[in-house]
Protein backbone atom coordinates (compact mmCIF):
# COMPACT_ATOMS: atom_id res chain seq x y z
CA UNK A 1 0.00 0.00 0.00
CA UNK A 2 1.32 3.42 -0.89
CA UNK A 3 1.60 5.83 2.02
CA UNK A 4 -0.41 9.02 1.77
CA UNK A 5 0.63 12.46 2.89
CA UNK A 6 -1.41 15.51 3.77
CA UNK A 7 0.05 19.01 3.92
CA UNK A 8 -0.87 20.57 7.25
CA UNK A 9 -0.35 24.03 8.66
CA UNK A 10 2.48 22.92 10.94
CA UNK A 11 4.41 21.11 8.18
CA UNK A 12 6.64 23.42 6.10
CA UNK A 13 6.71 23.16 2.31
CA UNK A 14 10.23 21.72 2.29
CA UNK A 15 9.18 19.10 4.82
CA UNK A 16 6.22 17.99 2.75
CA UNK A 17 8.28 17.81 -0.41
CA UNK A 18 11.00 15.71 1.13
CA UNK A 19 8.52 13.39 2.86
CA UNK A 20 7.21 12.48 -0.56
CA UNK A 21 10.78 12.13 -1.82
CA UNK A 22 11.50 9.72 0.99
CA UNK A 23 8.98 7.24 -0.38
CA UNK A 24 9.97 7.54 -4.04
CA UNK A 25 13.44 9.07 -4.32
CA UNK A 26 14.68 11.16 -7.24
CA UNK A 27 14.23 8.27 -9.63
CA UNK A 28 12.88 7.77 -13.10
CA UNK A 29 9.20 6.87 -13.33
CA UNK A 30 8.30 3.50 -14.90
CA UNK A 31 7.33 5.26 -18.14
CA UNK A 32 10.73 6.90 -18.37
CA UNK A 33 13.01 4.39 -16.71
CA UNK A 34 16.71 5.10 -16.24
CA UNK A 35 18.98 2.09 -16.47
CA UNK A 36 21.66 3.86 -14.45
CA UNK A 37 21.67 2.67 -10.80
CA UNK A 38 20.89 5.37 -8.23
CA UNK A 39 24.32 5.03 -6.67
CA UNK A 40 26.11 4.71 -10.00
CA UNK A 41 29.67 5.93 -9.97
CA UNK A 42 30.03 5.57 -13.74
CA UNK A 43 30.68 8.88 -15.50
CA UNK A 44 27.79 10.36 -17.41
CA UNK A 45 28.52 12.68 -20.32
CA UNK A 46 27.60 16.29 -19.61
CA UNK A 47 24.82 17.45 -21.92
CA UNK A 48 25.29 20.68 -23.81
CA UNK A 49 21.91 22.28 -24.25
CA UNK A 50 20.58 23.44 -27.60
CA UNK A 51 18.07 26.09 -26.66
CA UNK A 52 15.77 28.64 -28.18
CA UNK A 53 14.64 31.85 -26.56
CA UNK A 54 12.45 30.99 -23.60
CA UNK A 55 8.81 31.96 -24.08
CA UNK A 56 7.96 31.73 -20.38
CA UNK A 57 10.80 33.67 -18.78
CA UNK A 58 9.78 36.99 -17.30
CA UNK A 59 11.97 39.64 -18.90
CA UNK A 60 10.02 42.68 -17.77
CA UNK A 61 12.19 43.35 -14.72
CA UNK A 62 15.54 42.31 -16.21
CA UNK A 63 17.47 44.96 -18.11
CA UNK A 64 19.62 43.78 -21.01
CA UNK A 65 23.30 43.63 -20.12
CA UNK A 66 26.11 44.71 -22.39
CA UNK A 67 26.88 42.08 -24.99
CA UNK A 68 29.29 39.50 -23.63
CA UNK A 69 31.84 38.55 -26.25
CA UNK A 70 34.10 35.92 -24.63
CA UNK A 71 32.84 32.34 -24.52
CA UNK A 72 31.40 31.45 -21.12
CA UNK A 73 30.65 27.94 -19.83
CA UNK A 74 28.35 27.27 -16.88
CA UNK A 75 28.20 23.73 -15.51
CA UNK A 76 24.89 22.68 -13.93
CA UNK A 77 25.95 19.83 -11.65
CA UNK A 78 23.65 17.74 -9.48
CA UNK A 79 20.89 15.14 -9.38
CA UNK A 80 17.49 14.77 -11.09
CA UNK A 81 16.47 18.28 -10.07
CA UNK A 82 19.30 19.53 -12.28
CA UNK A 83 18.81 16.90 -14.98
CA UNK A 84 15.18 17.94 -15.37
CA UNK A 85 13.58 14.54 -14.96
CA UNK A 86 10.19 14.41 -16.66
CA UNK A 87 10.32 17.64 -18.68
CA UNK A 88 11.31 18.27 -22.28
CA UNK A 89 14.92 19.21 -22.93
CA UNK A 90 14.05 22.90 -23.32
CA UNK A 91 12.12 22.84 -20.03
CA UNK A 92 14.85 21.88 -17.54
CA UNK A 93 16.63 24.62 -15.63
CA UNK A 94 19.97 24.49 -17.50
CA UNK A 95 18.21 24.94 -20.85
CA UNK A 96 15.99 27.74 -19.56
CA UNK A 97 18.94 29.42 -17.87
CA UNK A 98 20.95 29.44 -21.10
CA UNK A 99 18.04 30.92 -23.04
CA UNK A 100 17.48 33.56 -20.38
CA UNK A 101 21.15 34.55 -20.28
CA UNK A 102 21.22 34.94 -24.05
CA UNK A 103 18.23 37.27 -23.76
CA UNK A 104 20.19 39.27 -21.21
CA UNK A 105 23.11 39.73 -23.61
CA UNK A 106 25.36 36.79 -22.77
CA UNK A 107 25.35 35.67 -26.39
CA UNK A 108 28.25 33.23 -26.11
CA UNK A 109 27.12 31.43 -22.98
CA UNK A 110 26.93 27.62 -22.88
CA UNK A 111 25.09 25.96 -19.97
CA UNK A 112 26.10 22.31 -19.65
CA UNK A 113 23.58 19.96 -18.03
CA UNK A 114 25.39 17.39 -15.87
CA UNK A 115 22.50 16.32 -13.67
CA UNK A 116 22.10 12.62 -12.96
CA UNK A 117 18.93 11.05 -11.59
CA UNK A 118 19.44 9.44 -8.18
CA UNK A 119 22.85 11.03 -7.70
CA UNK A 120 24.32 11.17 -4.20
CA UNK A 121 27.18 13.34 -3.02
CA UNK A 122 29.49 10.30 -3.11
CA UNK A 123 28.51 9.47 -6.68
CA UNK A 124 29.07 13.07 -7.71
CA UNK A 125 32.58 13.13 -6.23
CA UNK A 126 33.39 10.00 -8.21
CA UNK A 127 32.61 11.72 -11.52
CA UNK A 128 34.25 15.09 -10.87
CA UNK A 129 37.21 14.40 -13.15
CA UNK A 130 34.80 13.59 -15.96
CA UNK A 131 32.58 16.66 -15.64
CA UNK A 132 35.60 18.93 -15.17
CA UNK A 133 36.51 18.24 -18.78
CA UNK A 134 33.95 20.88 -19.69
CA UNK A 135 36.30 23.46 -18.09
CA UNK A 136 33.44 25.51 -16.63
CA UNK A 137 33.88 29.16 -15.72
CA UNK A 138 31.03 28.81 -13.20
CA UNK A 139 29.50 25.69 -11.63
CA UNK A 140 26.05 25.62 -10.02
CA UNK A 141 26.31 22.72 -7.58
CA UNK A 142 23.06 21.30 -6.18
CA UNK A 143 23.46 17.98 -4.36
CA UNK A 144 22.52 16.25 -1.10
CA UNK A 145 18.79 15.57 -1.32
CA UNK A 146 19.22 11.88 -2.10
CA UNK A 147 21.74 11.52 0.72
CA UNK A 148 19.25 12.97 3.19
CA UNK A 149 16.43 10.75 1.93
CA UNK A 150 18.56 7.78 2.93
CA UNK A 151 19.56 9.31 6.25
CA UNK A 152 23.25 9.19 5.38
CA UNK A 153 25.81 10.57 7.80
CA UNK A 154 25.75 14.38 7.72
CA UNK A 155 29.51 14.63 8.21
CA UNK A 156 30.06 12.45 5.13
CA UNK A 157 27.67 14.56 3.05
CA UNK A 158 29.46 17.73 4.09
CA UNK A 159 32.88 16.24 3.40
CA UNK A 160 31.77 15.18 -0.08
CA UNK A 161 30.36 18.61 -0.91
CA UNK A 162 33.53 20.29 0.33
CA UNK A 163 35.58 17.92 -1.81
CA UNK A 164 33.47 18.78 -4.84
CA UNK A 165 33.74 22.53 -4.26
CA UNK A 166 37.53 22.37 -3.81
CA UNK A 167 37.99 20.19 -6.88
CA UNK A 168 35.98 22.59 -9.00
CA UNK A 169 37.78 25.63 -7.61
CA UNK A 170 41.17 24.00 -8.14
CA UNK A 171 40.18 23.50 -11.78
CA UNK A 172 39.42 27.19 -12.21
CA UNK A 173 35.65 27.25 -11.76
CA UNK A 174 33.69 29.69 -9.64
CA UNK A 175 31.16 27.70 -7.59
CA UNK A 176 27.60 28.62 -6.63
CA UNK A 177 26.17 26.27 -4.01
CA UNK A 178 22.47 25.38 -4.11
CA UNK A 179 21.04 24.92 -0.63
CA UNK A 180 18.65 22.09 0.20
CA UNK A 181 16.16 21.45 3.01
CA UNK A 182 14.74 18.16 4.29
CA UNK A 183 11.81 16.65 6.18
CA UNK A 184 11.72 16.12 9.95
CA UNK A 185 11.08 12.36 10.06
CA UNK A 186 14.72 11.75 10.97
CA UNK A 187 14.51 14.04 13.98
CA UNK A 188 15.20 17.72 14.52
CA UNK A 189 18.89 17.17 15.21
CA UNK A 190 19.47 15.56 11.80
CA UNK A 191 17.32 18.18 10.04
CA UNK A 192 19.21 21.06 11.61
CA UNK A 193 22.59 19.45 11.05
CA UNK A 194 21.83 18.82 7.38
CA UNK A 195 20.46 22.31 6.76
CA UNK A 196 23.53 23.86 8.39
CA UNK A 197 25.88 22.16 5.90
CA UNK A 198 25.26 24.60 3.08
CA UNK A 199 25.72 28.01 4.74
CA UNK A 200 28.74 26.68 6.64
CA UNK A 201 30.43 25.49 3.46
CA UNK A 202 29.51 28.70 1.64
CA UNK A 203 31.09 30.80 4.39
CA UNK A 204 34.16 28.64 4.93
CA UNK A 205 34.94 28.23 1.23
CA UNK A 206 33.86 31.72 0.17
CA UNK A 207 31.21 30.67 -2.35
CA UNK A 208 27.85 32.33 -3.05
CA UNK A 209 24.81 30.29 -2.08
CA UNK A 210 21.22 29.87 -3.25
CA UNK A 211 19.46 29.59 0.15
CA UNK A 212 16.92 26.98 -1.03
CA UNK A 213 17.02 25.78 -4.62
CA UNK A 214 13.27 24.92 -4.68
CA UNK A 215 12.06 28.09 -2.95
CA UNK A 216 8.61 29.06 -4.23
CA UNK A 217 8.19 25.78 -6.12
CA UNK A 218 8.58 22.90 -3.67
CA UNK A 219 5.18 21.70 -2.45
CA UNK A 220 3.23 23.85 -4.94
CA UNK A 221 1.16 21.28 -6.83
CA UNK A 222 0.68 23.25 -10.04
CA UNK A 223 4.44 23.82 -10.34
CA UNK A 224 5.38 20.17 -9.89
CA UNK A 225 4.80 16.99 -11.84
CA UNK A 226 2.50 14.20 -10.69
CA UNK A 227 5.23 12.75 -8.46
CA UNK A 228 5.12 15.95 -6.37
CA UNK A 229 8.93 16.00 -6.47
CA UNK A 230 10.17 17.28 -9.78
CA UNK A 231 9.25 20.74 -11.08
CA UNK A 232 7.35 21.35 -14.28
CA UNK A 233 8.75 23.62 -16.97
CA UNK A 234 6.89 26.49 -15.31
CA UNK A 235 8.38 25.55 -11.96
CA UNK A 236 11.87 25.63 -13.42
CA UNK A 237 11.17 29.07 -14.87
CA UNK A 238 10.53 30.35 -11.35
CA UNK A 239 13.66 28.63 -10.06
CA UNK A 240 15.75 30.27 -12.78
CA UNK A 241 14.29 33.76 -12.45
CA UNK A 242 13.80 33.99 -8.69
CA UNK A 243 16.37 31.64 -7.15
CA UNK A 244 19.32 31.24 -9.51
CA UNK A 245 19.67 34.53 -11.39
CA UNK A 246 19.79 36.82 -8.32
CA UNK A 247 22.86 34.88 -7.15
CA UNK A 248 24.37 34.16 -10.56
CA UNK A 249 24.03 37.61 -12.12
CA UNK A 250 26.54 39.39 -9.81
CA UNK A 251 29.08 36.63 -10.47
CA UNK A 252 28.62 37.01 -14.21
CA UNK A 253 28.91 40.77 -14.09
CA UNK A 254 32.11 40.53 -12.06
CA UNK A 255 33.55 37.94 -14.44
CA UNK A 256 32.77 39.94 -17.56
CA UNK A 257 34.12 43.12 -15.97
CA UNK A 258 37.41 41.41 -15.16
CA UNK A 259 37.74 40.31 -18.78
CA UNK A 260 37.46 43.88 -20.01
CA UNK A 261 39.94 45.39 -17.52
N, C-alpha and C positions, 0 to 999 in steps of 0.2 A: 504494500500500500504506500502510495506517495504521501509524504508529510505535507500538511497545508500550513500556510503562514498568513497571518492577518496583521496588517500595519496598524499599530495602536498609537495613541498620543504620547506614550512614554518611550516608544522605540524610535530612535533617530533613523533618518533615511539611510545612512551608511550601514546601520545595524541591520535593517531589513534587507538591504541589497546583499550583504554578505551572508546572511542566514540562508537566503536562497542559493547563493553560490556554494555554501557548504554542502548542500544536498546534490548539486549537479556538477560543480567545478567549471572552470573555463574550458570546456571541451566542445568538440564538434557535435552537432545534433546528428541523429541517425540519418537524416536526409542529406547531410553534408559531412560525412565521416572523414576524419583525418587519420591516416594510417601511421602517423608519427606518435609514438608513446608519449604520455604526458611528461615523463621525466627524461625524455630523450636528450642525450648529450651530443647527438650527431649534428654537425653544422647544417644550417638551412640558408640557402642563398638569399641575401637581401634582395628585396624587390624594388626596383626603380619604377616609380609611378609614372604613367602617362596620363596627364590630366588635361581637362578643359576648364575654362573659367567656371567657377562654382556659381550656380544659379540661386543657391539658398543663402549664401553668406551675406551678412548684413554689412554693407559698405558705407552706410550713411554717416557713421560716426568715425570712420577711418580715413584720414587724409592720405593722399598718394605721396609716397616718399620719393626722393630723388632716385632716378634710375640707377640701379646697381649693375655695374659692368662686369666685375670679376665673378668667376664661377663660384658658387657657394653650395656646399653639400650639408644637408641636415639628416642625421641618422635618427629614425624613430625606432627605439629599441625597447622590447618588452614582451608581453604575453598576448593573449587573444584580444585584449582591449586595444592594443596597438595594431595587431594584425587586421582587425575589423571583421571578426567572425560574423558571418550572416548577412553582410551588406555587400553591394556591388563594389567593384574596385574603386570607382570614383566616389564612393560614399564613406570610406574609412577616413580616419583623421589624417594620416599622412597625405593622402591624395587631396583632401579638402584644404589642408594647410598649404600645400604647394600651390594650388590654384589661388588661394587667398593672397599669398605672398607675391605672386606674379601680378595680381591686381594692384597691390600696393607699390609696385615698381621694382621688385626683386626679380628681374626678368631672366636671370641666369641661375635661379635657385633650383636645386634638385633634392627632393625629400625622399629618402630611401626607407622603405617599409621593411623593418626586420623584426616584426612581431611574430611570435610563435605560440600557437594555442597550447595551453597547459604548461607553459614555461614556468619554472621555479628559478629562484635566484642562483641556485647551484648550476642548473642547466645553462643559464645565461652566462655565467662565468666560464663555463666549458667551451662556449663558442665565441668568446671575445676576440680571439686571434682572427677568426673567420670574418666577423662583421667589421673589424677594424680595417680590412682591406679596402673598404669604401673611402677611407681617409676623410672622415667627416670633420667639418669645421665646428659643428655644433651637434651634440647628441641629446635627445630628449629621452631620458631613462625612466621607465615606469615599470616596476617589478615588485613582487612581494605578496600579491593577493593570493596566489596559489599556495605559497608557503604558509600563510596564515590560516587558510582553509584547512590545512592538514595539521595545524597546531605545531609546526616545526619550531625548534629552539630559536628564540628571538636573537640571541647573541650570534648564532650562525647566519641568520638572515642579514643582520647588520654587517657582519664581516664580509659576506658575499657582496653586498651593495657597495661597501667601501672598496673592495677589490676591483669591482667593475668601474667605479668612478676613477680610481687611480690609474687603472689600465688605460682608460679612454683619455684622461688628461696627459699621461705620459706619451700617448700617441698623437698629441697635438689638438685634441678636441675639447672645446668648451662643453661643459655638462650642465643640463637643466634636469633637476630631479623632480619626478612626479610623485607627490605624496599620496598615500593610501590610508584608508580607515577600515576597521573590521568590526564584526559583530561581538556581542558580549557573552556568547555561550561558553567561551573558554575562561571566563572570569575577568573581573576588572583589572587585575594585576597584569594579565597577558595583554589585554586590550590597550592599556596605558603604555606598557612597555613597547608594544609594536608601534603604536602611533608616534611614540617619541623618537623612533629610529630616524625618521626623515628629517625633521628640523635639526636634530643633533648632527647628522652627517652633513647637512647643508651648511651649518655653521662651522663645523670643524674643518671641512674641506673647501670652504669658500665657494659654494656653488649656489646659484639661484634655485628656488624651489616653487613648484606649483602646490599650494597647500593641500588641495584634494582634487585629484585628476577628474573625478566624476561629479564635482560640485554642480548642482543645478540640474543634473540628469539622473543620477542614481536614485532609484525608487520612484521615478516619475513614469507611470505606465505608458503614456503616449510617446515617450522619448526612448523607450526600450523595446526590444524584440519580445517575442512570446515567452522566452526563457526568463525574462525579468532581470537579466544579467547584462547583456550586451546592448549597447546603444544602437538606435536606428541611425540612418543618415542624418536626420534632423537633430538627433541627440549629439552626434559628432560635430555638427555645425556649431552648436552651443559650446561644446568643449573647446573647439578651436578658437572661437571668437572671444569667449568669456574667461577661459581658464589658461589656455596656452599662450595666446598672443600677448596678453598684458605682461607676461614674464619674458617671452621670447623677443619681443620688439626692442626693448632696450639693449639686449645683447647684440642683436643685428645692427642696430644703429651704431653702437660702439665699434663693432667689427668693421663696418663699412667706413666709418670715420678714420679708423687707424690705417686703412688701406690707402686713403687719399692724403694722409699726412706726408 
